[in-house]
């Protein structure tokens, strides 16, 4: 019996050691797509025209900012001092869980900038093969150039290789990270606690910074990767995911052309901005060569999400608003940009959807949506059953705009305070619906379909 016991103990020890091991897989080839919704429609053909560049936030550019990192030096990054309004909040209503970790003004964790708004952020794309990225002991320091609020780094990663970066920031700031390439990342706070899941930052990931100190970015993937990091200045629009230059260049198309190309020399820390006048319903594809990331802002200053899986160095956007779009390039070195906007046809719907013959009746049991204090958006995961529409009611003030993003194949009807139909349509792709409130009251969003749909309600503060 003693011999059997001695043999049994090593065997059990081996099983325990095996059970404690964690197998790590290299990240998959991450598709270039947003994690939530993007508008997409067909429309009467229209070609872009030349417009005069304007700064989206109405300012004259961002202030001079000096940033220092490492060595315990005091940070000179600007502290975000804006206080979001709460005009969209309707008190006294039952609250639909806004998924607080993904709200634009929450501070604990990072989220991925989403759909088409400066505030609401999409759920960060998670790489299922990697549950966490260990923070390497060796880290490269990111130091913004003088008078800059952004920086671009490039790295050629070995398969499954991890590289780490560190930078200083102040409490109350926000950090936006965008990558181009086959890579995922994870952000750690000053205490080396994980602030995000493992995300593919193809769309800007917003990281609220709750304390002053050194923040860390662990980057993992394969092949060449470009990563841009942006921390808005104190008096900049904190919800815009990239720095907007004071001077914007109009993008020129030849008569009758649907695409154009241009080459620029980029410098890390110096953003370049371009404007395009586009009609609602068109689709824009941006292709780059060189080390750069791009961000596209809609006419209402919201950040657009790529609408379809695309290869590296390529982004595609469905455009639901007519007006001036702003393309921001953050790069390092020579970059060639191609912009294609083919004409589309066949639009007969509202707000990006193909019109439905009959509006969806309002069901008897509607869910009241109430934003948390200081928040301007809420997210809901709807499980739709065919033939059983769901309704959501929001109080909106006159002059505000209600945005609702959806995923999946859905029918949508939006009713105003007098139960008059404001929007009625169908979308078989991720879409954003919008209604401008001409009176204060309850607006009802009715959705019908079969299967899951991720909803995001957003009302920008006045």
C-alpha distance (Angstrom), angle and dihedral (degrees) to the residues before:
residue distance angle dihedral
X1 . . .
X2 3.80 . .
X3 3.83 90.8 .
X4 3.81 91.7 50.3
X5 3.80 90.7 50.1
X6 3.81 92.1 52.6
X7 3.81 90.9 50.2
X8 3.79 91.8 46.2
X9 3.81 95.7 52.9
X10 3.85 97.2 58.0
X11 3.79 89.4 46.8
X12 3.78 91.7 53.1
X13 3.81 90.7 46.2
X14 3.81 89.8 54.3
X15 3.80 91.7 51.9
X16 3.78 90.9 49.6
X17 3.80 91.8 51.1
X18 3.80 91.4 49.1
X19 3.77 91.0 49.0
X20 3.78 90.3 53.5
X21 3.79 94.5 53.7
X22 3.81 119.8 101.2
X23 3.77 117.8 -152.5
X24 3.79 114.1 -142.3
X25 3.77 121.6 -154.6
X26 3.77 126.9 -160.2
X27 3.79 113.4 -108.1
X28 3.77 116.1 -92.4
X29 3.76 123.5 -119.1
X30 3.79 97.5 -75.9
X31 3.82 111.5 -141.1
X32 3.76 117.6 -128.6
X33 3.75 100.2 -112.5
X34 3.76 140.6 112.1
X35 3.77 120.4 -103.4
X36 3.77 96.8 -130.4
X37 3.73 135.2 16.4
X38 3.76 140.3 -23.1
X39 3.81 128.6 175.8
X40 3.77 117.8 -110.6
X41 3.79 130.3 175.7
X42 3.77 146.1 151.6
X43 3.76 120.1 -118.0
X44 3.76 146.2 165.4
X45 3.80 109.8 -64.2
X46 3.77 113.8 -91.4
X47 3.75 133.6 165.4
X48 3.78 127.3 -141.5
X49 3.76 118.0 -103.6
X50 3.75 134.8 -158.1
X51 3.77 116.1 -87.2
X52 3.75 137.2 178.5
X53 3.77 114.0 -101.1
X54 3.77 118.1 -113.3
X55 3.77 131.5 175.2
X56 3.83 108.1 -107.7
X57 3.78 95.9 -138.4
X58 3.76 91.7 50.9
X59 3.76 93.4 -114.8
X60 3.74 132.5 115.1
X61 3.76 97.0 -111.7
X62 3.73 133.7 -72.4
X63 3.79 126.6 -52.0
X64 3.74 127.0 -106.3
X65 3.77 110.3 -81.9
X66 3.78 126.4 -174.0
X67 3.79 116.1 -158.1
X68 3.78 128.5 -169.9
X69 3.76 129.7 -177.0
X70 3.76 140.6 -170.8
X71 3.77 131.9 15.8
X72 3.76 93.5 68.2
X73 3.80 90.7 -76.1
X74 3.76 115.1 160.0
X75 3.77 112.7 -101.7
X76 3.76 119.7 -115.2
X77 3.78 95.4 -168.1
X78 3.79 113.4 130.9
X79 3.78 116.2 -101.7
X80 3.78 115.1 -127.5
X81 3.76 105.6 -119.9
X82 3.78 101.6 169.2
X83 3.77 116.6 122.8
X84 3.80 111.5 -152.1
X85 3.76 115.3 -131.5
X86 3.76 123.5 -119.0
X87 3.77 100.4 -147.2
X88 3.80 89.1 126.2
X89 3.78 92.6 57.2
X90 3.77 114.7 101.3
X91 3.82 109.6 -164.0
X92 3.75 125.0 -139.3
X93 3.80 97.5 32.1
X94 3.80 126.9 121.0
X95 3.76 107.9 -99.8
X96 3.77 125.1 -120.8
X97 3.79 106.1 -145.9
X98 3.80 103.9 -96.9
X99 3.80 92.3 -160.7
X100 3.75 90.2 -115.5
X101 3.78 96.2 -152.1
X102 3.76 88.7 64.2
X103 3.77 100.5 44.9
X104 3.79 118.2 115.5
X105 3.78 96.7 -122.8
X106 3.80 100.9 36.7
X107 3.78 114.1 108.1
X108 3.81 110.9 -157.2
X109 3.80 103.7 79.3
X110 3.76 144.0 14.0
X111 3.74 126.8 -100.1
X112 3.75 135.3 -174.4
X113 3.76 117.4 -104.8
X114 3.70 106.7 -107.1
X115 3.67 151.5 -150.1
X116 3.73 108.7 -36.4
X117 3.72 110.9 -40.5
X118 3.76 140.0 95.3
X119 3.77 91.4 -135.0
X120 3.81 114.2 33.9
X121 3.75 114.2 70.6
X122 3.74 127.5 -155.7
X123 3.76 122.1 -123.3
X124 3.77 109.4 -85.9
X125 3.77 111.7 -102.4
X126 3.78 107.5 -110.9
X127 3.79 123.2 -149.1
X128 3.80 103.3 -138.9
X129 3.79 94.8 -158.0
X130 3.81 92.4 60.2
X131 3.79 119.1 51.0
X132 3.81 94.4 178.9
X133 3.79 140.0 -3.2
X134 3.81 113.0 -134.1
X135 3.78 112.8 -129.8
X136 3.82 108.4 -116.1
X137 3.78 118.7 -132.6
X138 3.81 92.1 -126.5
X139 3.80 114.5 68.4
X140 3.75 135.5 176.3
X141 3.80 116.4 -132.0
X142 3.80 118.2 -125.7
X143 3.78 110.6 -147.6
X144 3.77 118.3 -178.9
X145 3.80 114.7 -134.7
X146 3.78 116.7 -108.5
X147 3.80 112.2 -74.7
X148 3.82 91.7 12.1
X149 3.79 133.7 116.9
X150 3.81 97.8 -168.4
X151 3.77 142.1 47.7
X152 3.81 137.6 -169.8
X153 3.80 126.0 -145.1
X154 3.79 129.5 -173.4
X155 3.77 126.8 -156.6
X156 3.80 135.4 173.9
X157 3.80 103.6 -142.5
X158 3.77 124.8 -158.8
X159 3.81 115.0 -130.4
X160 3.78 105.2 -69.1
X161 3.79 90.8 -3.5
X162 3.80 119.7 149.6
X163 3.78 128.0 -146.8
X164 3.80 125.3 -177.8
X165 3.79 133.3 -149.7
X166 3.78 131.2 -169.8
X167 3.80 133.1 -163.1
X168 3.77 139.7 168.3
X169 3.81 123.4 -112.4
X170 3.78 139.4 167.8
X171 3.78 128.1 -118.9
X172 3.78 114.2 -90.1
X173 3.78 95.9 29.4
X174 3.79 127.3 120.7
X175 3.77 125.5 -136.2
X176 3.80 124.7 -155.7
X177 3.81 120.8 -160.9
X178 3.81 125.9 -170.6
X179 3.79 128.2 176.9
X180 3.78 136.9 -169.3
X181 3.78 116.3 -159.2
X182 3.77 140.8 43.4
X183 3.78 98.9 -48.6
X184 3.78 146.1 112.0
X185 3.78 128.6 -156.6
X186 3.79 144.1 -163.3
X187 3.81 127.6 -156.6
X188 3.81 123.9 -141.5
X189 3.80 128.6 -164.1
X190 3.81 130.1 -131.5
X191 3.81 89.8 -82.1
X192 3.82 88.5 51.9
X193 3.78 89.6 -111.7
X194 3.81 115.5 146.4
X195 3.81 110.9 -103.7
X196 3.79 95.8 -178.5
X197 3.75 141.1 30.2
X198 3.78 117.4 -114.4
X199 3.79 102.8 -71.6
X200 3.77 139.0 179.5
X201 3.79 100.9 -131.1
X202 3.78 97.0 -155.6
X203 3.77 86.1 129.5
X204 3.79 116.1 43.6
X205 3.80 111.4 -81.4
X206 3.79 113.1 -147.2
X207 3.80 116.8 -144.6
X208 3.82 115.7 -171.0
X209 3.80 108.7 -146.0
X210 3.78 110.5 -143.4
X211 3.80 99.1 178.8
X212 3.76 139.6 29.9
X213 3.78 117.8 -105.3
X214 3.78 144.4 71.5
X215 3.80 118.5 -28.0
X216 3.79 124.0 -163.1
X217 3.81 133.4 -148.1
X218 3.82 118.6 -161.1
X219 3.81 110.5 -160.3
X220 3.81 121.8 -166.7
X221 3.80 132.3 175.7
X222 3.78 143.1 84.2
X223 3.77 134.6 -77.3
X224 3.80 128.9 6.4
X225 3.80 115.4 -17.0
X226 3.80 130.9 -175.0
X227 3.81 118.4 -157.4
X228 3.80 126.4 -174.7
X229 3.81 122.7 -165.0
X230 3.80 122.2 -163.8
X231 3.82 130.8 -177.1
X232 3.83 111.3 -176.1
X233 3.77 120.1 -127.4
X234 3.78 116.9 -111.2
X235 3.80 95.8 -101.5
X236 3.81 96.1 37.7
X237 3.79 123.1 101.3
X238 3.80 99.8 -83.8
X239 3.81 92.1 -157.8
X240 3.80 96.0 58.7
X241 3.78 108.1 95.8
X242 3.81 97.9 -147.1
X243 3.81 135.4 36.6
X244 3.81 112.2 -94.0
X245 3.81 112.8 -143.3
X246 3.79 119.5 -131.1
X247 3.80 90.3 -123.1
X248 3.80 120.0 52.8
X249 3.79 124.3 -170.1
X250 3.82 120.4 -141.9
X251 3.80 114.4 -123.7
X252 3.80 109.8 -125.7
X253 3.80 125.0 -145.1
X254 3.78 122.4 -169.2
X255 3.82 114.3 -118.5
X256 3.80 108.6 -76.9
X257 3.81 93.0 5.2
X258 3.80 122.1 129.2
X259 3.80 97.6 -165.1
X260 3.76 140.4 38.5
X261 3.80 137.8 -176.7
X262 3.78 135.3 -154.0
X263 3.80 137.7 172.1
X264 3.79 126.9 -138.1
X265 3.78 138.9 176.2
X266 3.79 109.6 -124.7
X267 3.79 129.4 -161.6
X268 3.78 124.9 -157.0
X269 3.78 108.2 -104.3
X270 3.82 94.9 21.9
X271 3.81 113.1 95.9
X272 3.79 122.0 -155.3
X273 3.80 121.2 -148.3
X274 3.80 133.4 -161.5
X275 3.80 134.0 -177.7
X276 3.79 130.2 -144.5
X277 3.79 127.9 -177.1
X278 3.80 107.1 -140.4
X279 3.79 134.5 170.1
X280 3.79 122.6 -125.8
X281 3.78 113.7 -92.3
X282 3.77 98.2 38.6
X283 3.79 126.0 118.1
X284 3.79 123.8 -135.8
X285 3.80 125.0 -156.1
X286 3.80 118.5 -169.2
X287 3.80 119.6 -166.3
X288 3.79 123.3 -175.8
X289 3.77 138.5 -174.0
X290 3.76 119.3 -159.8
X291 3.78 134.2 34.2
X292 3.79 107.2 -41.1
X293 3.78 146.3 111.9
X294 3.79 124.8 -148.9
X295 3.79 136.1 -149.1
X296 3.81 124.6 -166.7
X297 3.81 121.6 -153.8
X298 3.80 122.3 -162.6
X299 3.82 121.6 -134.6
X300 3.82 89.4 -93.1
X301 3.84 89.1 55.0
X302 3.79 95.3 -107.3
X303 3.81 120.7 143.1
X304 3.79 113.5 -114.0
X305 3.79 124.1 -139.4
X306 3.83 122.0 -141.6
X307 3.79 108.0 -99.8
X308 3.80 102.2 -149.4
X309 3.82 141.3 26.1
X310 3.78 107.7 -85.2
X311 3.81 135.7 175.1
X312 3.78 122.0 -100.7
X313 3.82 114.6 -68.2
X314 3.80 92.3 25.9
X315 3.81 133.3 98.1
X316 3.80 129.5 -179.4
X317 3.81 125.1 -162.0
X318 3.79 133.3 -174.6
X319 3.79 110.1 -143.8
X320 3.81 120.5 -146.8
X321 3.80 100.2 171.7
X322 3.77 131.2 68.1
X323 3.77 115.2 -133.8
X324 3.77 143.7 58.2
X325 3.80 116.8 -19.1
X326 3.80 120.3 -164.7
X327 3.81 121.4 -142.1
X328 3.82 114.3 -161.8
X329 3.80 121.2 -163.7
X330 3.80 123.0 -162.6
X331 3.77 110.8 -174.4
X332 3.77 149.8 138.7
X333 3.79 117.3 -133.3
X334 3.81 133.4 -7.0
X335 3.81 114.7 -14.4
X336 3.80 130.3 -176.8
X337 3.79 117.3 -155.6
X338 3.80 127.9 -163.3
X339 3.80 119.5 -170.0
X340 3.79 120.0 -167.5
X341 3.82 124.2 -173.7
X342 3.82 109.5 171.5
X343 3.81 118.5 -167.9
X344 3.78 115.6 -102.1
X345 3.78 129.6 -160.1
X346 3.76 141.4 -170.5
X347 3.78 101.7 62.5
X348 3.79 113.6 153.5
X349 3.75 101.0 148.4
X350 3.76 142.9 83.0
X351 3.78 128.4 -96.4
X352 3.76 95.7 -8.8
X353 3.78 100.1 -39.7
X354 3.78 131.2 106.3
X355 3.79 108.0 -111.6
X356 3.79 119.2 -98.9
X357 3.80 119.2 -140.8
X358 3.80 95.4 -131.1
X359 3.81 128.4 29.7
X360 3.79 115.7 -119.6
X361 3.81 110.9 -104.1
X362 3.79 116.0 -118.6
X363 3.82 109.0 -106.2
X364 3.78 119.3 -130.9
X365 3.80 95.6 -113.5
X366 3.80 112.5 57.6
X367 3.80 124.3 176.2
X368 3.78 117.5 -127.7
X369 3.83 113.4 -133.5
X370 3.79 116.2 -152.8
X371 3.79 124.1 176.1
X372 3.77 118.9 -134.0
X373 3.78 119.4 -110.0
X374 3.80 110.0 -70.3
X375 3.81 92.8 9.5
X376 3.78 127.3 112.9
X377 3.80 99.7 -169.5
X378 3.79 144.1 44.2
X379 3.79 133.6 -165.9
X380 3.78 127.8 -143.5
X381 3.80 129.5 -175.2
X382 3.80 104.3 -144.1
X383 3.81 121.2 -162.4
X384 3.79 103.3 -156.8
X385 3.79 124.6 -156.0
X386 3.79 119.7 -159.6
X387 3.79 111.3 -102.5
X388 3.82 93.6 13.1
X389 3.81 111.1 94.8
X390 3.79 121.5 -161.1
X391 3.81 124.8 -142.8
X392 3.80 131.6 -155.2
X393 3.80 124.0 -169.2
X394 3.80 125.0 -154.7
X395 3.77 130.9 178.8
X396 3.81 109.5 -129.3
X397 3.79 128.7 -177.7
X398 3.78 122.7 -129.2
X399 3.79 110.7 -89.4
X400 3.80 94.9 26.2
X401 3.80 124.8 112.2
X402 3.79 123.3 -131.4
X403 3.80 115.2 -147.8
X404 3.80 121.7 -170.1
X405 3.80 121.9 -176.4
X406 3.80 120.9 -159.7
X407 3.79 137.3 -176.6
X408 3.77 130.0 -154.1
X409 3.79 130.2 27.0
X410 3.80 105.6 -43.4
X411 3.80 144.5 155.9
X412 3.79 115.9 -136.0
X413 3.79 136.2 -168.0
X414 3.80 124.0 178.3
X415 3.80 119.3 -161.1
X416 3.80 127.4 -161.5
X417 3.82 126.9 -137.5
X418 3.83 91.7 -78.9
X419 3.82 92.0 49.5
X420 3.79 89.6 -106.0
X421 3.81 115.3 149.7
X422 3.80 111.3 -109.0
X423 3.80 100.4 166.6
X424 3.78 130.5 17.2
X425 3.77 124.1 170.7
X426 3.79 152.9 112.8
X427 3.80 130.7 -113.3
X428 3.77 127.2 -173.3
X429 3.80 92.7 -171.8
X430 3.81 137.1 45.4
X431 3.77 106.4 -60.7
X432 3.78 143.7 172.3
X433 3.80 121.8 -138.7
X434 3.78 123.6 -163.4
X435 3.80 139.1 -169.8
X436 3.78 127.7 -177.4
X437 3.78 110.1 -142.4
X438 3.80 113.6 -129.2
X439 3.79 91.8 -178.3
X440 3.78 137.2 26.1
X441 3.78 115.6 -102.5
X442 3.79 146.8 79.0
X443 3.80 118.9 -32.7
X444 3.80 117.6 -164.3
X445 3.80 122.6 -147.3
X446 3.82 112.2 -162.0
X447 3.80 120.4 -170.1
X448 3.79 131.9 -177.4
X449 3.78 131.5 -176.3
X450 3.78 143.9 103.7
X451 3.79 121.2 -87.0
X452 3.81 135.6 8.7
X453 3.79 122.6 -24.9
X454 3.79 125.2 -179.5
X455 3.79 110.1 -138.7
X456 3.77 125.8 -164.0
X457 3.80 120.5 -173.0
X458 3.78 117.0 -161.9
X459 3.80 131.9 175.6
X460 3.82 113.2 176.8
X461 3.81 112.5 -134.6
X462 3.78 116.2 -107.0
